[in-house]
Amino acid sequence: MIQSVDTNRMLIGGELVESATNERMTTIDPATGEPLGEVPAAGPEDVARAVDAAEEAQPAWAALSMASRGALLREVANQMRERSEQILRTEVIDTGNTITKMEADTEQAAVTIEFFAGLGPELKGETVPASAENLHFTLREPYGVVGRIVPFNHPIKFASHALAAPLMAGNAVVVKPPDQSPLSALILAEICRDVLPAGVVNILTGRGYPAGDAIVRHPAIKRIAFTGSVPTGLAIARAAAETGIKHLTFELGGKNPLIAFPDVAAETIADAAVRGMNFSWQGQSCGSTSRLLLHESIYDDVVERIRERVSALKVGMPLEPDSDMGPINSEKQYGHVERMIASGRAEGARLITGGERPVGEEFQRGYWMEPTVFADVTPQMTLAQEEVFGPVLSILKWRTEAEAIEIANGTRYGLTASIFTNDINTALRVTKAVKAGYVWVNGASGHFYGMPFGGQKSSGLGREEASEELLSYTETKSVHVMLG
């Protein structure tokens, strides 16, 4: 086991503590299946302590000037950079994500905090000419205590994100990192303990039930944000509705189409399709372009180019710089990926590469799967409808633009879409027709701060990574000054 943090304890009220029951849970190295570290297993009593601490700390935090809040958040980002090597290695070992790509994640974790630290002046109201005789204006006020639940695919990036906007808006925060990969968030807990006022940030490790459930149900937490799967989002919505009127935002799953028109070079499409699948994260990314929709005239050519590229990806230990893909995050997720691959075989899709555990002694333990591509997938197949959240690309064929749009919109998801064409009219027409919250034209996978990210349909509610997210952590108060 590694104990890379200060005894791997969680943060409540400015102190690193064990759970009230002293129960601990083990995080597993996905490359070997062996125990990696232990963290406290929080329960309802711990959540109650964290919320009490947050409620006590929040008024003084909200009373600080924007400049003061921003300066403290920037210091958190500075200290994250000072410990970036420790965060990086911990994150790579705990998640299985490859070290070369994870370097960008650890930097983005700090950049996210700095981005929101600079948005404080956007927390402004407006004057409204509601009557000629009086003064009418609005104020933006923080909710108080915010609950945020973080997924396993980018733990440090999402944990940092969980703090940034709510804190800048004047809230205190209770964060639950993923139970599968919680270790890097406890380094963040140490930094927050050292930089921020006690109780402003509370980081609780624990399972979805009871810890996550207790956060969602706590009556003092009116604002909740969750990133994860659609079924868990539905469960959170039900639990929240049973205990109060709450503002919920969700960034949920995706079955994201990349629609390729025949006026783009096959080489370009193949490169984009492989890049958009995020194989460096084992395809474990909600924005992965996991459905490739190819026009029939370029279908065979692009499929062969993709087969060559994907079969050449090097599966290897995540700490090795030349590894293109590491292990799947957990035993549970590995089982889901296996079942989805089996469904593709059973339903008649054509496996063109992957689909097995890699060959080699080092891959016989842990949660390893080859990068996998299925061709001849039809819109009704499970692989075309359900999110794999793993290294599986499905390729579908279309003949007319209307058919391509129908296939693209033919799932319950609507997170991202990618459109490849050299015709601007086609690009804009399809952009309007596709049901997705985030669309790339001749691009895939990249995020751009300042542009709202989020999904339509079952892929979520609300937007992140922009001023819209910051404002969502405030409530509007209308004020009427009666003159004369």
N, C-alpha and C positions, 0 to 999 in steps of 0.2 A: 504494500500500500504506500501511497504518497500522502504526506500531510504538508501540503505546500503552503497552507495558510495558517493563521494563528489558531491552531487546534481545530480549524474548520468549525467555527461557531457562528451562529446567526446574530443579527443586529437588532436589538430592541431597546429603544429609549437611550441610545448612545452607548450601550454596552454590548460586548460580545458574550452571548449566553448559550447555555444548553436549553433544550425544551423543558417544559414544566415537568414532564414525566421522565426526563433523561433518556427517552427513547432515541435511538439513532438509526439511520438507514444507510445502506452501502451503495456507492456508485460503482459501476462496473466499467472496466476498460473494454471498449467494444472490439478492439483488435485481438484480445486474448480471452475475453469472457471472465477474466479474473478480477477480484476486488481491487479497487483503485483508491478509495478513500471513504471515510464516513462523515456524515453530517447530521445535525439534529433533525428529528422528525417532528415538526411543529404540529400542534393540535389546536382546538378551539380556545383553550386557555392562553396559549401563546399569542394567538391572533387578537384576543381581547386585550392583552397587555400591550401589544403593538399599537392597537387603535387608541387606547388610552394615552399612550406616550405621544402619538401623533396629534391627537386632539389638544393635548396640553402645549405642544410645541408650535402648532400651526399659527395661532394669532400673532405671536412675536415674529415669526418668519414672514407672514403676510405684511407686517408693518414695516419691514425693511424696504429701502428704496430699490428700484429696479437695478440701479448700478451696483448696489451691495449684493443683491441676489446673484446678479450676473458674475460678479467678481468671485464669489464663492464657488459657483458652478465651474468657472474656468479653472479654478484651483483644483477641483476634482479632476478635470480633464488633464491638467498638468501632471498630477500625481499618477494618473493612469498611464501616461506616457513614461514616467520614470520607472514604473513597474511593468512595462509592456512585455519584456521578455518572459517574466514569470507568468503574466496573464496568458501570453501566447502559448507557451508550452503546456500550461494547465488546460487551456481550452482545447488544444489539439488532442491531448491524451484522453480527455474526458468525453469528447464528442466523436472522435474519429475523423474529423475534417482535416484536410491536408494542410500542412504548415505554410506552404507558399501562399495559398489563398487566404488563410486565416490571418496572415500579417495585415492584410487589408481590413479584415473585420476588427482587429484590435485598434487600428488607427481610426476606423469609422466610429467606434464606440466613443472615442474622445471628440471627434469632429461633431457628432450628434449633439453632445452636451454644449459645445461651443456655439453651434448653430442656434439652438434655442436660447442660450444665454444672451445672444445679440438681438433677439426678437422682442424683448420687453416693451419697447415703445409701441408695439402693435396692440398692446392690451388697452385700447382706448375705446371710449364710448362715442356717442354722436349727439349733436343737437338736432332737434326735430321741430319744425314750425307747425306744431299741432294746434296752436291758437295764436292769434295776433297779439293778445294782451300779456301773455305769460311766457316763462322760460321752461322749456321741456328738454331734458337730456337723459342719457343712459350712462350707467356705470357698469363695469365688469368686475365681478367679485369671485374669488375662488370658492370651490365647493366646500373645502375643509380638508377632509381625508379622502385620498384617492387609492383605490386598489388596482394593482396591475399584475397580471399573470403571464409569465414569459415562456415561450416554447424552447425546444431542445436544439433546434438547428443552428441558431446563432446566439448562444446564451449571453455572452458579454456584450455584444452589440445591442441586443434587445433589452437587457437589464439596464444598460446606460440610457437607452431610449426611454425606458419606463420612468426614469427619474426626471428627465430633462424638461419636457413641456409642463408637467404638473407642478414641479418646483418653481419654475419661472413664473407660472401663473399665480403663485402664492399658496399652493396646497402643501400639505405634508403627504407622505406616500408610504404605503405598505406594499412591498413587492414580494411575490413568490416566484423564485427561479424554477426551472424545470427539475423535477425529481430525477430525471435520467442523467443530467449533466449540470450539477449545481455548483461545482467547485470554483469556477472563475468569478461567480457572483459574490462569493465570500471574500475574495480579494477586494472587490468593489465595496463590500461592507466595511472592511478595515479602513479604506480610504474615506468613506463617508463618515465613519466614526471620528477620524482625525481632523476632518475639514469642516463638517457641517454641524450646526447646533444639534444637541441631543434630541432625538425623537422626530426630527424632520424627515429622516429616511429610516425605514425599518425593513430589513430583508430577512424573510423567513423561509428556510428550507423545509420542504415537506411534500407530501403526496397531494394529488388533486383532492382526494377525500382522505382525511378531514380538513386539511389546512386550506386548500383552495376554496372548498365549499364554505368554510367558516368566514373567509374574507368576503365572498360574494353575498352571504346572508347577513353580515353584520349591519345592524340598522344605522350606524354612524357613517358607513361608507355609501355615499349616494352616487359616486362616479366610479365606474369600473371599466377597464379596458383589458381585452384578452386577445392574444394571437395564438391560433392553433387550428384544430379541426372543426368542421361543421357540427358533428355530433356533440363535441364538448361545448361549443358555442350555444347550441340549443339547450343543453343542460344548465349552463350558466344563466341563460335568459329565464328559464323556468324557476330556478332557485332564487334569482333576484326578485322576480315578480311575487314570490311568496312572502317576501320580508319587507318590501317597501317599494316606493316609486324611485327608480334609479335611472341614471343616464348611462347607457351601455354603448360602447363601440367595440366592433369586432373586426379583426383582420383574419379571415378564415382561409379555407382551402382554394385551390385552383386546378382547373383542367385546361390549361391555357393553350389556345391554338396559335400556331405560326402558319399563316396562310401565304403560300409561295406561288406567285404568278409566273408564267413562262417567259416573261421578258427580262428576267433576272438570271444571271449565269448560275449554272448548277453548282459550280465551285463555291460561290458566295452563299447560296442557300445551305449547302451542306455544312459549311463552316459555322454559319449562324445557328443552325439547328443543334449542332453539338455544343456550341458555346451556351446557347439558351437553356440547355438541359441542366446546367450547373452540376456536372459530374464530380467536380472537386468537393461538393457537399453531398455526394452520393445521390444527387437528384432531390435531396431533402430540402427543397425550397418551394415555398408557396407560389413563387413567380416562375418556376421552371416551365418552359414551353414544351410540355410533355405530349402534345398532339401536333404532329407535323402534317399539314394539309397540302398536298402536292397536286398541281395540275397534271392531268393524264399524259400530256406531251413530254413532260420532263421527269415523270415518275421513276422509271427504271434507272435513268442516269443518276439522279440524286440519291436514290436508295443505295446504289452500289457505292457511291462516294461516302455516304454515311457509314455503311458497313466497314469500309476501309479505315475510316477515322476512329470509329468507336472501338473496333477490335484492336487498334494499335494503342489505346490508352493503357497506361501502366497502372495496375492495381498494386498498391504497396503500403508499407507501414506509414501512418500519417505524419510521423516526424521526419521522414526522408524527403528531402527537397525535390527529388525527381518523381515522386509519386503523383499520378494524376487523379487517383481516387482511393479513398480509404474504406474502412468498414462502415456498415450501417450502424446507426446510433445505439440501438438496443435490441435485445432478444425479441421483444414484442413487435417492434417495427420490422425486424428481419422476417418474422413469421408472416406479417401482412404482405410484405413484398413477395415472398415465396408463393403465397396464395394468389396474388394478382398475376404472377407469371404463369402459374398453373392454369388460371382461368383463360389466359391468352392461348395456351396450347389447346385446351379443351374446346374452346369456341372457334378454333380454326384459323387464328392469326398465324402468319408465317414468321417463325423465329429466324432472324438472319445473323444474329451474333449474341453471345452471352447466355444468360439464363441459368447459370450454374455457379457453384462455389469455385473459386479459382483453384488451379492446380498448384501444389506446393505445400510443403510441411508447415510453413508459417501461417497458412490460411485454414488449417484444419480446426483451429479454435477461434472463438470470436464469431463475428456476424458479417461474414464476407460474401459478397455477391458480385459476379462480373457485371460490367456495364452492358445493358441489354437493349436490343432493338427488335420490335415486331413490325413487320410490313403487312400489307393487305388487311389492315384492321378496318372493320366496318363500324358505322356510327352507333349501332345497337350493342356492340360488344362491351363487356365490363371494362376492358382497358381503355375504351373511348369515353366511358361515362364516369368512372370513379377515380379519385385521386390515389395514385400509388404512393406518392411521397417517398420515392426511391429511384434508383438508377434505371428506369424503364421508359424508353421512348416509343410511342406508337405512331405509325405512319398510315395516313389515309389518303385516298385518291378522290379527286373531284373533276368534273367536266365543265360546268358553267359557274359563273360568279355567284349566281343565286344559290346553287347547290353548296358552294364553299361557305357562304354565309349561314345557310341553314345548318350545316354540320358544325360550324364554329359556335353557333348559339344553341346547339342541341343538347346542352347539359344544364344542370342546376347551378353551375359555377359561372362567375363572370369577373374574375380578378384581372388578368392581363390578356393582351392579344398582341400579336406581332404580324405586320403586313409587309411583304416584300414585293415591290413593283417599282418600275421606273416611270410609270405614268402617274402624274400627280392627281389627275381626275379620279383614276381608279383608287388611289391611296385614300383620298378624302371621302369618296363615296363609301368605301368599305369601312373606314374608320367610323363613320356615322352609323353604319348598319350593325356593326359588331357590338354585342352586349358585354362590355368590359369596362372597368374603371380606369385602366392604365394601358395605353396603347403606344407601341413603337411602330414607326414606319421605317423600314430598312434598318432595323436594330432589334436587339433582344437583351433582356436580363438587367440592364443598367438602371440604377435609381439616380434621381437628380434632386437634391435638396431644394426646397422651395416649390416643387411640383407635388401636389397632393396625391398620395398613394392610398389606394383602397379599392374595394370591389363592389360590383353590382350583384344582383340576385343573392344567392346563398353564400357568396364569397365575402360578405361583410357589411358593416354599417360604419359610416364615418370615414375620415381621411387623416393620414399621418404625413410626417416629413415636410410640413409646410405650416404657415401661419394659421391655417384652418385648425390644425391640431392644437396649437397653443390656445386659441379661443375656446376650443371645446372643453377646456378645463376651467371655464368660468361660467357663471350665471349672469344674466342681464338683469339689472335693476333699473326701472324707469322712475325718474324723479321729475316732479312738477313744481316749479316755483311760481306761486300765484302772486303777481305783481299788481300794485296799485289798489 
